[in-house]
Amino acid sequence: MDHNLEKIRELISSFIEISDSEWAQYSPKFTVEKFSKKEVILCQNTICKNIYFIINGLIRSYYIDDNDEERIFHFAVENTFATNYESFIKGIPSSFSMQASEDTTVLVITIEMVQELYKNLKNGEKLGRLIAENYFFMLNDKIKALYTQTPLQRYNSMNATFPRILERVPQHYIASYLNITSVHLSRLKYANKED
């Protein structure tokens, strides 16, 4: 687990300065959890109680629309967080579900840990603000891409953001994420090979 803790410490240190004594006090509170491929981690309309730092694996975030169709809007990969931040902070039902798209190992961060972090770390509140800003920018970028980018631009952006994603998840997940049909995705992949 020490190597896993070092990964999250590096990530936290990319946001704020954290002393060795603060880390020694806080790090033992993390727990490791493993999810099997296709295991649902969070169900739509339930309260999100954790933030998951992905050690290895992949989590997809999706919702079921009014036509009972799955709409994928995010993939979380190694060394990133997966959560429904609004549900987590406000204690309200989640507007989406999260599922492991492959066997996934995470470090679990509870709301109690976050509150303790805010209170006891010198830069704890700054860390919370910066993580919230990152979450906002991720959602903002996704919305902006849907309205301002062509499907090919979204496809190329996805590949830059999530290297090897095409090898890791089924094509219909990719199509849903890009908000296009599977047939359109096949044409994009074919056109991209010819370039």
C-alpha positions as CSV (number, residue, x, y, z in Angstrom):
1,M,0.0,0.0,0.0
2,D,3.0,2.3,0.5
3,H,3.5,2.7,-3.2
4,N,-0.2,3.5,-3.6
5,L,0.0,6.1,-0.9
6,E,2.9,7.7,-2.5
7,K,0.9,8.1,-5.7
8,I,-1.9,10.0,-3.9
9,R,0.7,12.1,-2.0
10,E,2.2,13.1,-5.3
11,L,-1.2,14.1,-6.6
12,I,-2.1,16.0,-3.5
13,S,1.4,17.7,-3.6
14,S,0.6,18.8,-7.1
15,F,-2.2,20.9,-5.6
16,I,-0.7,22.0,-2.2
17,E,2.3,21.7,0.0
18,I,1.8,18.9,2.6
19,S,4.4,18.4,5.4
20,D,5.7,15.0,6.4
21,S,4.0,15.3,9.8
22,E,0.7,16.1,8.2
23,W,1.0,13.2,5.8
24,A,2.0,10.8,8.6
25,Q,-1.1,11.9,10.5
26,Y,-3.5,11.6,7.6
27,S,-2.3,8.8,5.3
28,P,-3.2,5.8,7.6
29,K,-6.8,6.7,7.2
30,F,-6.9,5.7,3.5
31,T,-8.4,2.3,2.7
32,V,-7.9,0.2,-0.4
33,E,-10.9,-1.2,-2.1
34,K,-11.1,-3.5,-5.2
35,F,-14.0,-3.6,-7.7
36,S,-14.5,-6.3,-10.3
37,K,-15.1,-5.5,-13.9
38,K,-18.7,-4.3,-14.4
39,E,-19.3,-3.9,-10.7
40,V,-21.5,-0.9,-9.9
41,I,-19.7,1.5,-7.5
42,L,-22.5,4.2,-7.3
43,C,-26.1,3.9,-8.4
44,Q,-28.0,6.8,-9.8
45,N,-30.3,8.3,-7.2
46,T,-28.2,7.1,-4.2
47,I,-25.9,9.3,-2.1
48,C,-22.2,9.3,-3.1
49,K,-20.3,8.7,0.2
50,N,-16.7,8.4,-1.2
51,I,-14.1,9.9,-3.5
52,Y,-12.1,7.2,-5.2
53,F,-8.5,7.7,-6.2
54,I,-7.8,5.2,-8.9
55,I,-4.6,3.2,-8.4
56,N,-5.3,1.0,-11.4
57,G,-8.3,0.3,-13.6
58,L,-11.0,2.5,-15.1
59,I,-14.3,3.8,-13.9
60,R,-17.0,5.1,-16.2
61,S,-19.6,7.7,-15.1
62,Y,-23.0,7.5,-16.8
63,Y,-26.7,8.2,-16.4
64,I,-29.8,6.7,-17.8
65,D,-31.8,9.2,-19.9
66,D,-35.6,9.4,-20.3
67,N,-35.5,6.8,-23.1
68,D,-33.7,4.3,-20.8
69,E,-30.5,4.7,-22.7
70,E,-27.1,4.9,-21.0
71,R,-25.2,8.1,-21.6
72,I,-21.5,8.0,-20.6
73,F,-20.0,11.4,-19.9
74,H,-16.7,10.6,-18.2
75,F,-13.9,8.0,-17.8
76,A,-11.7,8.1,-14.8
77,V,-8.3,6.4,-15.2
78,E,-5.2,5.8,-13.1
79,N,-4.0,8.6,-10.8
80,T,-7.3,10.5,-11.0
81,F,-10.4,10.8,-8.9
82,A,-13.9,9.4,-9.5
83,T,-16.9,10.7,-7.6
84,N,-20.1,12.6,-7.8
85,Y,-18.8,15.7,-6.1
86,E,-22.1,17.4,-5.7
87,S,-23.7,14.3,-4.1
88,F,-20.7,13.8,-2.0
89,I,-20.5,17.3,-0.6
90,K,-24.2,18.1,-0.4
91,G,-25.4,14.6,0.7
92,I,-28.0,14.5,-2.1
93,P,-28.9,11.7,-4.5
94,S,-26.5,11.2,-7.3
95,S,-27.6,12.2,-10.8
96,F,-25.4,9.4,-12.3
97,S,-23.9,6.0,-11.7
98,M,-20.3,4.8,-11.7
99,Q,-19.2,1.4,-12.8
100,A,-15.8,-0.3,-13.0
101,S,-15.1,-0.9,-16.7
102,E,-12.2,-3.3,-15.8
103,D,-10.9,-4.7,-12.5
104,T,-10.1,-1.6,-10.5
105,T,-8.2,-0.8,-7.3
106,V,-8.9,2.5,-5.5
107,L,-8.0,4.4,-2.4
108,V,-11.2,5.4,-0.6
109,I,-11.6,8.9,0.8
110,T,-14.7,9.5,3.0
111,I,-16.5,12.7,3.7
112,E,-15.2,12.5,7.3
113,M,-11.6,12.4,5.9
114,V,-12.2,15.4,3.7
115,Q,-13.7,17.4,6.6
116,E,-10.7,16.5,8.8
117,L,-8.3,17.4,5.9
118,Y,-10.0,20.8,5.6
119,K,-9.7,21.4,9.3
120,N,-6.3,19.9,10.1
121,L,-4.0,20.4,7.1
122,K,-2.4,23.8,6.8
123,N,-3.6,24.0,3.2
124,G,-6.6,21.7,3.5
125,E,-9.2,24.2,2.4
126,K,-7.1,25.2,-0.6
127,L,-6.8,21.5,-1.6
128,G,-10.6,21.2,-1.4
129,R,-11.1,24.3,-3.5
130,L,-8.6,23.2,-6.2
131,I,-10.1,19.7,-6.4
132,A,-13.6,21.3,-6.8
133,E,-12.2,23.6,-9.5
134,N,-10.7,20.6,-11.3
135,Y,-14.0,18.8,-11.2
136,F,-15.8,21.9,-12.5
137,F,-13.3,22.4,-15.4
138,M,-13.7,18.7,-16.4
139,L,-17.4,19.1,-16.6
140,N,-17.2,22.5,-18.3
141,D,-14.8,21.1,-20.9
142,K,-17.1,18.2,-21.6
143,I,-20.1,20.5,-22.1
144,K,-18.1,23.0,-24.2
145,A,-16.8,20.2,-26.4
146,L,-20.3,18.9,-27.1
147,Y,-21.3,22.3,-28.4
148,T,-18.2,23.7,-30.0
149,Q,-16.3,20.7,-31.4
150,T,-16.9,18.3,-34.3
151,P,-17.1,14.6,-33.5
152,L,-13.6,14.2,-35.0
153,Q,-12.2,16.9,-32.7
154,R,-13.9,15.2,-29.7
155,Y,-12.5,11.8,-30.8
156,N,-9.0,13.2,-31.0
157,S,-9.4,15.1,-27.7
158,M,-10.6,11.9,-26.0
159,N,-7.6,9.9,-27.3
160,A,-5.2,12.6,-26.0
161,T,-6.9,12.7,-22.6
162,F,-7.3,9.0,-22.3
163,P,-4.5,7.2,-24.1
164,R,-5.3,3.5,-25.0
165,I,-9.0,4.1,-24.2
166,L,-10.0,2.4,-27.4
167,E,-8.3,-0.8,-26.2
168,R,-9.9,-0.6,-22.7
169,V,-13.6,-0.1,-23.3
170,P,-16.2,-1.3,-25.8
171,Q,-16.9,0.7,-28.9
172,H,-20.5,1.5,-27.8
173,Y,-19.1,3.1,-24.6
174,I,-16.8,5.3,-26.7
175,A,-19.7,6.3,-29.0
176,S,-21.8,7.2,-26.0
177,Y,-19.0,9.3,-24.5
178,L,-18.6,11.1,-27.8
179,N,-22.4,11.5,-28.2
180,I,-22.4,9.8,-31.6
181,T,-23.6,6.5,-33.0
182,S,-21.3,3.4,-33.1
183,V,-21.5,3.6,-37.0
184,H,-20.3,7.2,-36.9
185,L,-17.5,6.1,-34.5
186,S,-16.4,3.4,-37.0
187,R,-16.2,6.0,-39.8
188,L,-14.1,8.3,-37.5
189,K,-11.7,5.5,-36.7
190,Y,-11.4,4.6,-40.3
191,A,-10.9,8.2,-41.4
192,N,-8.3,8.7,-38.7
193,K,-6.3,5.6,-39.9
194,E,-6.1,7.1,-43.4
195,D,-4.6,10.5,-42.2
